[in-house]
Amino acid sequence: MADTNPTMTVEYILGQIEKLSAEPAYIQEAIAKIDNSAPDKAPAIAAVVEARETTNRSVLDFYRQLYADLNPQAHAMTVLEKAAGTSGIPMGEVTNMLNRLLGLESK
């Protein structure tokens, strides 16, 4: 029986992303149906596959956000990247933030 209440960890999220990135069998089945028994239904089959892939992209976006939320260093780096690209924030301050993040701040 599948675990219906997984603990949200970086490892769990990476595992889910790995599952999504594997070539799904339904694409091969759709191609086989188009080639063999249902060439006249190709547009409908293609639409189903496209809808599923759109859903997968949304799920990946969700997992990316969960990963960022669970991985404070990755989240901090995203904030630093935005700070570095924002006018009005002195580069020295961005450097100080990066040094603190990496544990390189002077004592």
HELIX and SHEET records of a PDB file:
HELIX    1   1 VAL A   10  SER A   21  1                                  12    
HELIX    2   2 ALA A   25  ASP A   35  1                                  11    
HELIX    3   3 PRO A   39  LYS A   41  5                                   3    
HELIX    4   4 ALA A   42  LEU A   70  1                                  29    
HELIX    5   5 PRO A   72  ALA A   84  1                                  13    
HELIX    6   6 MET A   91  LEU A  102  1                                  12    
END                                                                             
